[in-house]
Amino acid sequence: MRRFFFGVLVGAISIVAVLVGIGHWLDLTDPLAKADAIVAISGDTGARVETAIALWKEGYAPVLIFSGGSSDPESVASAELMKRTAVAAGVPATAIVVEGTSATTEENAQRVAELMQNRHLRSAILVTSPYHQRRAAMLFEREFGRASLSFRNHPADDPDWDASFWWTREPSRSLTLVELAKLGALVAGQRPG
């Protein structure tokens, strides 16, 4: 009987360790360094835009790039809404570039790479949600590599998602599981979103 309970305990601890490990693996972070631009991609824009603004105010880059369209063609692009938040927070409109047509993370990466090349910007700090950072990094690495651009990962300070406890509550659990499925599709060679 003691062996059985020991086995159950070891199994439970192993499962928790794997779940915590997944969260920390997704939450990809590089050491911060100054760059030509800070790129925030749309999605859960609140934490993303606030983190990008904070980095800009700390002097990590002179340019903010907001990327993301709208799922409703009649609505304002998410990138434009992010710009409005930044301007209201004291960032001059002249320091902000809006890419408001991309509908997927893959398109974010493609269009931001083109935009940066056209503006002679060579390096960026990539800001997205922590659970999204790993997949975004893979897509940006592909597009930036083609354009000889570089970036560093800096996940948003998202109070609604915790790398260690994402699996204990909604919507963190669903967001993370969907992200893992998209990441699996990307690794398998399917068209990413």
Secondary structure, DSSP 8 states (H G I E B T S, - for coil): -HHHHHHHHHHHHHHHHHHHHHHHHHS--------SEEEEESSSHHHHHHHHHHHHHTTS-SEEEEE---SSTTS--HHHHHHHHHHHTT--GGGEEEE----SHHHHHHHHHHHHHHTT--EEEEE--GGGHHHHHHHHHHHHHHTT-EEEE-----TT--TTTGGGSTTHHHHHHHHHHHHHHHHTT----
